Amino acid sequence: MIRTGKQYMEDLRDGRTIFINGEKITDHVDHPAFRNAIRSVANLYDYKIQHTDKMTFTTEAGEQMSLYWQLPSTPEQLIARGYAAYEWAKQTVGWLGRSPDYTSSALAGMLTHIELFESYSQERADALRNYFAYASKNDLYLAYALISPQGDRSKTPGGHDKNIYHALGVVEKNAEGIIVRGAKMLATGAVLADEVLVGTTKPLKKDLDERYALSFAMPLNTKGIKIISRRSYEFGANPTDYPLSSRFDENDSMLYFDDVLVPWERVFVFEDIEMCSKQTESTATEILMDIQSLARYAVKLHFLAGLAQVMAETNGVCEYPAVKESLAQLACYAMNIEGLFKSVLHCPKVHNGFCLPDKTMLYTYRVISQSMYPNVLETIRKLAGGGVLMLPSSAADLEDDEILSVIEKTQYSSIASPVERVRLMKLVWDAVGSECASRHHQYELFYAGAPYQTLGRLYGQYDWESSRELVERIKKL
């Protein structure tokens, strides 16, 4: 039931269609744009096998499965789930935002509220239940595609009269299933995943946008699915110059569905705007996914704090009071998120016998994380100064004796060799200044929605009545 890294890579040789750099490729496992990221994921699968005691659970039928497929029915199971996500995040220092434990958690969150689907349609509920059994048994890696292309955002998808299939929508339905056409973004990790879970989060208008109100899952090698990749940060990146970009670029893609047949057994919501919203907002989909997000973000902040401290130490400024203040601020950010992570795991809410995270606390994390990350990057940039700009052009410079002799005279540190210092500062730049770093900045700002959306959700979820009662108590004195 638990895949090895080798099995995972072999399963990816499925003939899917990917477009990148003007090229159409159908075997991407060894392609220089994707091969290292794929192997980083393979290492996660192998790590899980090496640590089954904390990464897996045994079902009542005696089957061993990854913990992210478990529906937590006790506080201990919720805690185990969180720490498994934390351990996996440590393997990539939080740089894989949507590792295999992310979208699988979305499915698990839907299953904890299966009664919602049953009240909507018994057939769709059965399809979801059966697909969850299939995906968990095969330990599938799922990507997630919820957003319609931006286009003219003053209109809902149905308002694009000249191009009603700008966004993914139903073309027709028949006895076999539905035929869909159009695009979805941002399918982060689509080049790494086995299948994609499709949904929608954009507000839709009743009696206009029903054709876009869909939820389903399909293999990424399905005929008619075209994966349009953004630029690969891994492509041509030397690990010495770009230690993060070259290993952990999970890639983001636009998916285009060119009249794809989706069988009914894989359709979970069909032409129902209200149910599309309920699928995420009224289930544990978001909150179980956010356990992974919160664990990953905590690890990432600890990594960045450690990177800043090592850099300051290497530059001989670690004992300066102003530098200590900056490093302490980074430590504060990391511990803030660490505290939220542990609180979420240890203060569950119960629904249908399942122990689930507190939604208010997770919405709080989303808001804090968006405002925090730019401050983290700015703090590290200030500590780095010109040190990340005076670096040799590439790893090839370290192999040229004449250039190396100059590097050894100029890249000075009391505690590290010149080459070690160069490697460290290259890592710092890849974390805060490279194109991959800029993508991560954008990701942390928007992966959970725009700031006005995350703030709106928190406003709607917060217990204002309890706060108002405190005010009333003082007013009556």
C-alpha positions, 0 to 999 in steps of 0.5 A, a space after each residue: 500500500 505504501 509506494 517506494 520512490 522508484 514505484 512513484 517515478 515509474 508511475 509518472 512515466 504515463 505519457 502525459 502531455 506537457 508543454 515547456 520552452 516550445 517543446 511538447 514532451 510525453 516523458 518528463 521523469 528524466 527531463 532536465 526541467 523536472 527530474 530533480 523535483 521528481 526525485 525530491 518527491 521520490 525521496 519523500 516516499 522512501 523516507 516514509 517507508 524508512 519511518 513507517 512508525 510515524 508516517 503510516 497507520 494500519 487500517 481495520 482491514 490490516 492495510 498499511 497506509 500513509 497517515 494523510 489518508 486517515 480520517 482522525 477519530 481521536 486527538 492522538 490521530 490528529 496529532 500524529 497526522 500533524 507531526 507526520 506532515 512536519 517530518 515530511 516538510 523537514 526533508 525539503 525545508 518547507 520548500 515543497 508547498 504541495 507535497 503529496 499530503 496536501 490535496 489528499 487531505 482535501 479528499 479526507 476533509 470531504 469524507 469527514 462531511 460525507 453527509 453533505 454530499 449525500 444530502 446533495 446526491 447519493 450518486 455523487 457521494 458514492 463517487 467521492 467515497 469510492 474515489 477516496 478508497 481508490 486514491 488512498 489504496 494506491 497512495 496517489 499524489 494529487 494536484 489541485 486546480 481550483 481557479 479559473 484563468 484571470 481574463 476579464 475579472 469584471 465578469 464571471 465565466 459565463 459573461 465571456 460571450 465570445 469565449 464561454 470556455 475560457 474557464 473550464 466548463 461542461 460541453 455536454 453530458 451523456 450516459 458515460 459522463 461529462 465532456 469538459 473544455 477550458 482551463 484551470 490554474 494554478 495546478 501546482 505540482 501537476 508535473 509531479 502528481 498522478 492525478 488532479 482534483 478539480 474544483 472552483 472557488 471563484 464566485 459564480 452567478 446563478 442561472 448563468 455559470 452552472 456549467 462551471 460549477 464542477 468538481 471531479 478528479 482525473 489522471 493527468 495523462 488523460 487524453 485531452 489534458 494539456 499541461 502548460 508549464 511555467 518556466 522551470 527554475 530547475 532547468 540549467 540550475 547548478 546545485 552549487 549556485 541554486 541549491 533550492 531551485 535545483 531540487 525543489 521547484 514543484 512547478 505551477 501549470 495551466 491545465 487545458 481540458 480539450 473536450 475531456 470525458 470525465 466518467 460519472 464515477 469521478 464526478 463529485 459535484 455537477 452544475 451546482 453552484 451552492 454545492 461547489 462552495 459547500 464542498 470547501 467552506 462547509 467541510 474539513 477540506 481547508 482545515 485538513 489541508 492547512 495542517 500540512 500548510 502550517 507544518 510546512 510554513 513552520 519548518 520553512 521559517 525555522 530554516 530561514 531563521 537558521 540560514 540568517 543566523 549562520 550567515 551572520 555568524 559567518 560574517 562575524 556580526 552575530 554578536 552585534 546588538 542590532 543583528 541579534 535583534 533581527 535574528 530574534 525577530 526571525 526566531 519570533 516569527 518561527 515560534 509564532 507559527 510553531 505555537 499555532 501549529 501545536 495549538 491547532 493539533 492539541 485543541 480539536 473540534 469534534 464533528 461526526 466523531 472526527 477530531 478536526 482542527 479549529 477553523 478560526 485558528 487556521 484562518 488566523 494562520 492564513 492571515 498572519 502568514 501572508 503579512 509575515 513572509 515579506 517581513 522575513 525576506 526583508 530582514 534577511 536581505 538587510 542582514 545580507 547586504 551586498 554579500 549576496 551580490 559580490 558572488 562569483 557568477 557560477 560554480 564554474 568559477 570555482 573550478 578555474 584556478 585563476 578565478 579561484 585564487 581571487 575568490 580565496 583572497 576576497 571571500 573571507 570569513 574567520 570561521 569558514 573557507 572562501 568556497 564554503 562562504 560562497 556556497 552559503 551566500 548562494 543559498 541565501 540568495 536562492 532563498 530570498 532573491 532568485 526567481 524561485 525565491 520570488 515565486 515563493 514570495 508570491 506563493 505565500 501571499 496568495 496560495 490561500 487566497 488574496 489577503 482580502 479573502 483570508 481576512 474576510 474568512 477570519 472575520 466571518 469565523 471569529 467569535 465576535 459575540 464573546 468579545 462583545 460580551 466583554 465590552 458589555 460587562 464593562 459598560 454595565 459597571 
